[in-house]
């Protein structure tokens, strides 16, 4: 996997988006390596950091590990399903291991099955009808049970992180079956192959119904999506991969289903607090442990304390600014590599993800939902298409303004400098220029879009607030 490694520098240093181009919109992958100044950027193959296999075979025969009367539904049975130890959980790699060869066979050939779809783990239990989807970490098949029930079988590649498989099963068990979230019906294992059994949802492709959606369908679609996200976020879970392909919709039945929890995570406790993110009511977006935040009575003293470099370093967790210092020892300190969760699909990652903010919250799901709404209103899919994080940040700046993106970057303890200044374009104006749909969309819908695509994750609308928005709450 090709990835970008950002090296942390003092806050006074700058990330410079300096491409060999005349305008920001002309940025392309060929010049990405020249975009950041004063930061070390490398494109290296990710080193495997965990066990590439799911574990040693428990037995040579296929086992039903969840979903049968004999199987328990506790954590132990889920651990058994993926043959995962507690030690594996402590060493969960952040990025999936991608082996090109499995059992001596190239991966693409290994997963190319015969016309009979004769999979060991489902033999005698399900008859596989057809392949209906394929992603980076799994393939999905339509199957039928002995009593003629249609289900979806998600065959997770054996090279996936064991802990990630366990987490997906746990999230589906905890959240599935309610608020349009897919339910885990069962799990099977044969050697290193884990297969999840899920409800089959008849649906259409996003690009097919996108230009045909009416105002009422958009209202139903976004309401269902925010109901799902509210359900997740109330349980302190970030989906991390909200996109049209993971939110299935059948326009004929008005049926919705949120799927694929392979990248989902629990909200992490905030340990590095940026006082710029303290809201007027004293709450910080997405923080489940509010007692870690300072009270409003201490807010003014906290802000004043940041004028002291030593306090700033202690509270913010960032190096004291080195510019202007006379100490050669400080100047020669090695730069610390920035690492932050960046899972998700390109084009749907929030600004704080692209900027490698370590304290990511449920607000990243709302941004992704906003990009989905942007696609709907502009009838353009995908809307953002640059294949790397730096180009994606430039695309966002081209619409929301370079000054605005730089300001948010500073709030996130990052400095960004652009080669040219681009003014913000109103989203309504942009969508009306791009759309192929006839007829005007209500202003309230564009207001909801702007609230979802708020660059500041702390003031971005929540799922609960979105459901109370006048556009969605009106009939």
C-alpha positions in Angstrom: 0.0 0.0 0.0 1.4 3.4 -0.9 1.1 5.9 1.9 2.3 9.4 2.8 4.3 9.9 6.0 4.1 13.3 7.5 6.8 14.4 9.9 5.8 16.6 12.8 7.4 20.0 13.0 6.9 23.1 15.2 3.7 24.8 14.8 5.4 27.9 13.3 6.7 25.8 10.4 4.5 25.5 7.4 3.0 22.8 5.3 3.3 24.3 1.9 1.1 23.3 -1.0 3.6 24.5 -3.6 3.0 22.7 -6.9 4.5 23.5 -10.3 1.1 24.8 -11.4 -0.6 28.1 -12.1 -3.8 27.4 -10.2 -4.8 25.2 -7.3 -7.3 23.3 -9.4 -4.5 22.1 -11.6 -2.8 20.0 -8.9 -2.3 16.4 -10.0 -0.6 13.3 -8.7 2.5 14.0 -10.7 3.4 16.9 -8.5 2.1 15.7 -5.2 5.7 15.0 -3.9 6.4 18.7 -4.2 3.3 19.9 -2.3 4.6 20.0 1.3 7.5 22.2 2.3 9.6 21.6 5.5 8.1 18.2 5.9 9.6 14.8 5.0 7.3 12.9 2.7 8.0 9.4 1.7 6.0 6.9 -0.4 6.9 3.5 0.9 5.3 0.1 0.9 3.6 -0.4 4.3 5.6 -2.9 6.4 3.5 -5.7 7.8 3.0 -4.9 11.5 0.9 -7.8 12.6 0.1 -11.4 11.9 -0.9 -11.6 8.2 -3.0 -14.7 8.8 -6.1 -15.1 10.8 -4.5 -17.9 12.8 -3.7 -21.5 12.8 -6.6 -23.8 11.7 -8.7 -25.0 14.6 -9.7 -28.0 12.6 -9.7 -29.1 9.0 -13.4 -29.2 8.9 -15.8 -26.3 8.4 -17.3 -24.8 11.6 -20.3 -22.7 12.3 -18.9 -20.4 14.9 -21.8 -18.0 15.3 -25.5 -18.3 14.4 -26.1 -21.9 15.4 -27.8 -23.2 18.6 -24.6 -24.7 19.7 -22.5 -21.5 19.4 -22.5 -18.9 22.2 -22.7 -15.2 21.4 -20.1 -13.9 23.8 -16.7 -12.4 23.1 -15.0 -15.9 23.4 -17.1 -17.2 20.5 -16.2 -14.2 18.4 -12.5 -14.7 19.3 -12.8 -18.3 18.3 -14.5 -17.4 15.0 -11.4 -15.5 13.9 -8.9 -17.6 15.9 -7.7 -14.4 17.5 -5.9 -14.2 20.8 -5.9 -11.3 23.2 -2.3 -10.6 22.2 -3.5 -10.1 18.6 -5.8 -7.4 19.8 -2.9 -5.5 21.4 -1.0 -5.6 18.2 -3.8 -4.6 15.8 -2.1 -3.1 12.7 -3.6 0.3 11.7 -3.4 -0.5 8.0 -4.3 -3.8 6.4 -1.6 -6.2 5.3 -1.9 -6.9 1.6 -0.2 -10.1 0.5 -0.1 -10.6 -3.2 0.2 -14.4 -2.8 -1.8 -16.7 -0.6 -1.1 -20.5 -0.4 1.3 -20.0 -3.4 -1.5 -18.6 -5.6 -1.8 -15.0 -6.7 -4.6 -13.3 -4.8 -6.8 -12.5 -7.8 -6.6 -16.2 -8.9 -7.2 -17.5 -5.3 -10.5 -15.6 -5.1 -11.6 -16.4 -8.6 -14.0 -19.3 -7.9 -15.6 -21.8 -10.2 -19.1 -21.3 -11.6 -20.3 -23.6 -8.8 -18.8 -21.3 -6.1 -17.8 -24.4 -4.1 -16.6 -22.8 -0.8 -15.6 -25.3 1.9 -17.0 -23.2 4.8 -20.5 -23.0 3.2 -20.7 -26.5 1.7 -24.0 -28.1 2.8 -25.3 -25.0 4.4 -25.6 -22.4 1.6 -25.8 -22.5 -2.1 -23.9 -19.6 -3.6 -25.7 -18.0 -6.5 -23.5 -15.2 -7.7 -20.8 -12.7 -6.8 -22.4 -9.3 -6.0 -19.5 -7.2 -4.8 -15.8 -7.0 -4.2 -13.7 -4.6 -2.1 -10.2 -4.2 -0.8 -10.7 -6.6 2.1 -13.5 -8.9 1.1 -15.8 -10.3 -1.6 -19.6 -10.5 -1.2 -21.8 -13.3 -2.6 -25.6 -13.8 -2.9 -26.6 -17.2 -1.5 -29.7 -19.2 -0.6 -30.3 -21.4 2.4 -31.9 -24.8 2.5 -35.2 -23.2 3.5 -35.0 -20.8 0.5 -33.9 -17.7 2.5 -31.7 -15.3 0.5 -28.6 -14.1 2.4 -25.3 -12.3 1.7 -22.0 -14.0 2.4 -19.1 -11.7 3.1 -15.9 -13.7 2.6 -13.1 -11.7 4.3 -9.7 -12.1 2.8 -7.3 -14.2 5.0 -4.7 -11.4 4.8 -6.9 -9.0 6.8 -6.0 -8.0 10.3 -7.4 -10.6 12.8 -8.4 -7.9 15.3 -10.2 -5.9 12.6 -12.3 -9.0 11.7 -13.2 -9.4 15.4 -14.1 -5.7 15.7 -16.4 -5.9 12.7 -18.2 -8.9 14.2 -18.5 -7.2 17.5 -19.9 -3.9 16.1 -22.4 -5.8 14.0 -23.5 -7.8 17.0 -23.8 -4.7 19.1 -25.4 -2.4 16.6 -27.0 -4.5 13.9 -30.7 -5.0 13.3 -31.7 -1.5 14.4 -31.9 1.9 12.7 -31.1 0.6 9.2 -27.8 -1.1 10.3 -27.1 -4.5 8.8 -27.5 -7.5 11.2 -25.0 -10.3 11.7 -26.8 -13.5 11.1 -23.9 -15.9 11.5 -20.2 -16.5 11.0 -18.3 -19.5 9.7 -14.6 -20.4 9.5 -12.6 -22.9 7.4 -8.9 -22.8 8.1 -8.0 -19.2 7.6 -11.2 -18.2 5.9 -13.8 -16.3 7.9 -17.2 -15.7 6.3 -19.9 -13.5 7.7 -23.6 -14.2 7.0 -25.7 -11.0 6.5 -29.2 -10.1 5.3 -29.4 -9.8 1.5 -30.6 -6.3 0.5 -32.0 -5.8 -2.9 -30.7 -2.4 -4.0 -29.7 -0.2 -6.9 -26.3 1.3 -7.7 -25.9 4.9 -6.5 -25.1 6.3 -10.0 -28.3 4.8 -11.4 -30.8 6.5 -9.0 -28.6 9.6 -8.3 -30.0 11.9 -11.0 -33.6 10.7 -10.5 -34.0 11.4 -6.8 -36.8 13.6 -5.8 -36.8 16.0 -2.9 -38.9 13.5 -0.9 -36.5 10.7 -1.7 -33.5 12.8 -0.7 -35.3 13.6 2.6 -36.0 9.9 3.2 -32.4 8.9 2.2 -30.6 11.4 4.4 -33.0 10.8 7.3 -32.3 7.1 7.2 -28.6 7.7 7.0 -28.5 10.1 10.0 -30.7 7.6 12.0 -28.0 5.0 11.4 -25.2 7.4 12.3 -27.0 8.6 15.4 -27.3 5.0 16.5 -23.6 4.4 16.0 -22.5 7.7 17.6 -24.7 7.2 20.7 -22.7 4.0 21.2 -19.4 5.9 20.6 -18.7 4.1 17.4 -17.2 5.8 14.3 -18.0 4.0 11.0 -15.1 5.6 9.2 -16.2 4.4 5.7 -19.6 6.2 5.1 -20.2 6.3 1.3 -22.9 5.4 -1.2 -21.6 1.8 -1.6 -21.9 1.2 2.1 -25.4 2.6 2.4 -27.7 0.5 0.3 -31.0 1.9 -1.1 -33.8 0.4 -2.9 -36.0 3.2 -4.4 -38.9 0.8 -5.1 -39.2 -0.3 -1.5 -37.6 2.7 0.2 -35.4 0.3 2.1 -32.0 1.3 3.5 -29.1 -0.5 5.0 -25.8 0.6 6.4 -23.2 -2.1 5.9 -19.4 -2.8 6.1 -18.0 -2.2 9.6 -14.5 -3.3 8.6 -13.0 0.1 9.4 -15.2 1.0 12.3 -13.6 2.1 15.6 -14.6 3.2 19.1 -14.3 6.9 19.8 -10.9 7.4 21.4 -10.6 9.4 24.6 -9.3 12.8 23.9 -5.9 13.3 25.5 -4.6 16.3 23.6 -7.0 19.1 23.9 -7.1 22.1 21.6 -8.9 24.9 23.5 -10.1 26.3 20.2 -12.5 23.3 20.2 -14.2 24.1 23.5 -17.8 25.0 22.6 -19.8 27.7 24.4 -21.6 25.0 26.4 -18.3 23.4 27.4 -18.6 20.3 25.3 -16.2 19.0 22.7 -17.7 17.1 19.7 -17.4 13.4 19.8 -15.8 13.2 23.3 -17.5 10.5 25.3 -15.7 11.3 28.6 -16.7 14.9 29.3 -15.1 14.9 32.7 -11.7 15.1 31.0 -12.6 18.6 29.7 -12.0 21.8 31.7 -15.0 23.6 33.1 -16.1 26.9 31.7 -14.9 28.6 34.8 -11.3 27.5 34.0 -11.6 28.4 30.3 -10.2 31.8 30.5 -7.2 30.7 32.6 -6.6 27.8 30.2 -6.5 30.1 27.2 -4.2 32.5 29.0 -1.9 29.7 30.0 -1.3 28.9 26.4 0.7 32.1 26.1 3.4 30.3 28.0 5.4 28.0 25.6 6.0 25.4 28.4 2.3 25.2 29.2 1.4 25.2 25.5 3.7 22.2 25.0 2.3 20.4 28.0 -1.4 21.0 27.1 -1.2 20.7 23.4 1.2 17.8 23.2 3.2 19.6 20.4 6.8 20.8 20.3 7.6 24.3 21.4 8.2 26.5 18.4 11.8 26.4 17.4 11.9 29.4 15.0 14.0 32.1 16.4 15.6 30.0 19.2 19.3 30.3 19.7 19.8 26.7 20.8 21.5 24.5 18.2 20.6 21.5 20.2 16.9 22.3 19.8 17.3 22.9 16.1 18.9 19.5 15.5 16.1 17.5 17.3 14.8 14.7 15.1 11.3 15.3 13.7 8.7 12.9 15.0 6.6 11.1 12.4 2.9 12.0 12.5 0.6 9.0 12.7 -3.1 9.2 12.8 -6.0 7.0 11.7 -6.8 7.6 8.0 -9.0 4.7 7.1 -11.8 5.4 4.7 -12.4 5.9 1.0 -10.7 8.6 -1.0 -13.0 11.5 -1.7 -15.0 11.0 1.5 -12.3 11.7 4.1 -12.8 14.7 6.3 -10.3 17.5 6.5 -9.1 16.4 10.0 -8.3 13.0 8.6 -6.4 14.5 5.6 -4.5 16.7 8.1 -3.6 13.6 10.2 -5.4 15.0 13.3 -4.9 12.4 16.0 -8.2 13.2 17.9 -10.7 12.2 15.3 -14.3 11.9 16.4 -17.7 10.8 15.0 -17.7 14.1 13.1 -15.7 12.4 10.3 -18.8 10.3 9.5 -20.9 13.5 9.2 -18.5 14.9 6.7 -18.7 11.8 4.6 -22.5 12.0 4.7 -22.2 15.6 3.5 -20.1 14.5 0.6 -22.8 12.0 -0.3 -25.4 14.8 -0.2 -23.1 17.0 -2.3 -23.0 14.2 -4.9 -26.8 14.1 -4.9 -27.3 17.8 -5.3 -24.6 18.2 -8.0 -25.5 14.8 -9.7 -21.7 14.2 -9.8 -20.2 11.0 -8.5 -17.5 10.8 -7.5 -17.3 14.4 -6.6 -13.7 14.4 -5.2 -11.5 12.0 -7.1 -7.8 12.8 -6.3 -6.1 9.5 -5.3 -4.0 10.9 -2.4 -4.5 12.9 0.8 -2.7 16.0 -0.3 -4.5 16.3 -3.6 -7.8 15.8 -1.7 -7.0 18.6 0.7 -6.3 20.8 -2.4 -9.6 19.9 -3.9 -11.4 20.8 -0.7 -9.5 24.2 -0.6 -10.5 24.8 -4.2 -14.2 24.8 -3.1 -14.2 26.0 0.5 -11.4 28.5 0.1 -7.6 28.4 0.8 -7.9 30.9 3.6 -10.6 28.9 5.4 -8.7 25.6 5.1 -5.5 27.2 6.4 -7.4 28.6 9.3 -8.9 25.2 10.2 -5.5 23.6 9.8 -4.1 26.0 12.4 -6.9 25.0 14.8 -5.8 21.5 14.3 -2.2 22.4 15.1 -1.2 22.3 11.4 0.0 25.1 9.2 -0.9 25.0 5.5 0.3 27.4 2.8 -1.2 27.4 -0.7 0.6 28.6 -3.9 -2.4 30.7 -4.8 -5.4 32.1 -3.0 -8.8 30.7 -4.0 -12.0 32.2 -2.6 -14.8 30.1 -1.3 -17.6 29.1 -3.7 -21.1 28.9 -2.3 -22.3 25.3 -2.4 -25.7 26.2 -3.8 -24.1 28.0 -6.7 -21.7 25.2 -7.3 -24.4 22.5 -7.3 -26.7 24.5 -9.6 -23.9 24.9 -12.1 -23.1 21.2 -12.1 -26.4 19.4 -11.8 -28.2 17.7 -14.6 -31.4 17.7 -12.6 -34.2 20.1 -13.6 -36.1 22.0 -10.9 -34.9 24.0 -7.9 -33.9 22.3 -4.7 -35.1 24.0 -1.4 -32.7 26.4 0.4 -33.1 24.4 3.6 -31.5 21.4 1.8 -28.4 23.5 0.9 -28.3 24.7 4.5 -28.1 21.1 5.7 -25.3 20.5 3.2 -23.3 23.4 4.5 -23.8 22.2 8.1 -22.5 18.8 7.2 -19.5 20.1 5.3 -18.4 22.5 8.0 -14.6 22.4 7.9 -14.5 22.7 11.7 -15.2 19.2 13.2 -16.3 20.8 16.5 -19.0 22.9 15.0 -20.1 20.4 12.3 -23.6 19.3 12.7 -24.2 16.0 14.6 -26.5 13.2 13.5 -28.9 14.1 16.2 -29.0 17.7 15.2 -29.3 16.8 11.6 -32.5 14.8 12.3 -34.0 17.9 13.9 -32.9 20.1 10.9 -36.0 21.9 9.4 -35.4 20.1 6.0 -35.5 16.6 7.5 -38.1 17.3 10.2 -40.6 18.8 7.8 -43.0 16.4 6.0 
